[in-house]
């Protein structure tokens, strides 16, 4: 990683994380599992308002094992968000099930009308949906209440992909508290990190125990190596769990830092026609609801603004500042070109017009100022054309 490039979301680590890693190493528990893993699972479950947490090598692993434990298998249909990173659809594919993609609404999250349309259409065709996996885009929780209601009406289960939304709240509930189970991610660019890693959260002890068992190569509790199931090497190491505990203790302050970046961008673009910050600084939708401000993105109406998202992205890149388009919808990805999808074009428009900007809690004041000056210079150049 270049030291002088300003990244979207660099890891935010301090002396606390270093001390935690040293503690774990000196304990002698260097290999996977150990007391840091046990403690991290307890603390994470408490933070998320769940009874159980299983920490794993990635959020993808959490989705994979969660779906397997819910009984998803080859030949099943799983409805999932189209506007997301490929990991969600990949994990569904690992089970042998078929992901069917649902487009987003203006929030970027799964469209409720399209979800209902998909269920009805597939039911008419005599096809049963086994599960729904909604994704929380950029830290904003999907309309989980309506998704759950629709899924239950058609006899389907809900597994929540909260990989991007750890720390977000919807109507008083943590993002990881929705669905039969939920996955969170601790990838290097997420709101908090264990370098790599993720977790499954649930209130179902039997489900949590089964996931923990499968993640540990499905070893039977006997003195020799005995296996009656196909298992996976998905358990988190004791060292990374120590890092996670330190990060979790700082999570709320890191979220607040990212919220300030959201306010910064909203003020910066307030008088620019055709540019809208994707998400309010408060995150409020009414009630006790707030996102985690993982990434701040803008939507650019080229006709009104006089420039495109690509033009701004290229200008920032030329000044060593990273910016990225929003997720390219899964139904547009070559690898899923034969998969069924239900779309009204919203995701495609957000992909074309959206741009994510540096939002990490590790951003220095000098870096924020450099971003400001660069964007102002770009806007000045556009005005002078």
C-alpha positions, 0 to 999 in steps of 0.5 A: 500500500502506497504511503502517500496515496489517500485510500477509500477506507484504510485500516485504523489501528493504534497502540491498543491493537499492537498491545493486543497482538503482543498479548495474544502472541505471548500467551502462546495461543498462536494457532487458530482458536484460543482464549481471545477467540472465546472472548471476542465471540462473547463481546461481539454477540453482546455488541450486536444484541445476539445470543451467539457469535462464531468468528470465522476467516471471512464474512463470505465463510459466514454466509456459506456456512450459515446457508448450509446450516439453514438447509440450503443445497443444490437446486434451491433458489436464493433471492439476494441483492443485485447491488452488492459485492460478488462475495454474497452471490459467490457464497450462495453458489458454493452451496450449489443453490442458484442466486436470483438477483433483486434490484435496489430502490433509491436507498441502494438496498433491496427493492421491496416491490421487486422482491415481492414480484420475484416471489410471486413470479417464481411461485407461479412457475412452480418454483420455491424460494428457500432463502432471502439474503438481503445486503446492507449497502454501504452501511445502511440497513435494508428494510428488514421488517418488510423483507422478513414479512414477505419471506415468511409469507412465502415460506422462506428464511432470511439470512442477513448480509450485514458485512458492510453495516456493523454498528448500524441501527434500524429501529433500535436493532443492530444490523446483525440482529436481523434474520435467522442469522447474519454475517459481518465482515472484518476485511481490511477496508471495513468499519473495523478489521481483523486483517481478514475475518468475519463472523456469524451472529444468531440467537439459535444455539444449535445453528451456531454450534453447527457452524462452529463444527463445520468451520473446524473441519467437521472434526468429531469429539474423539481422540483420533481424527474422525469425520462424518461430514464435509468440513471447512477450514474457516475458524479465526486465529487467536491472534486476529481475534485479539486484534478484533477485540481491540477494534470492537472497543473503538468501533463507536468512536470510529463510526463517529469519525466517519459520520464527520466525513459524511458531514464534510462531503455534504457541506462540500457539495451543498451548492453544486448542482446535480450532485447529491450525497448518498445518505444523510449525515444523521442517517436518520429515517425516523425512529432509532435508525442510523447507518454506520457511514462506512463509505460516503458516496455521491450521485452525479447527474451529469446533465445538471452537474456538467461532469460525470462521476468518471471524470471526477474519479479520474481527476482524483486518481491523478492526484493520488486520491482513491475513489470508486464507482458504486458496486456494479450490479450482479445481474450485469456481471459476466459470471452471472449473465445466465442468472435470473434477475428482477430489475427496474434499472435503478441499480444500473443508474446508481452504478453509472452515477455513483462514486464512493469517496475516501471515508476511513476513520484513519484519514488525517486532517491533512488528507481531508484538506487535500481532498477538499482542495482537489475537489474544489480545484476540479469544480473550478476547472469545470466552471471555467470550461 
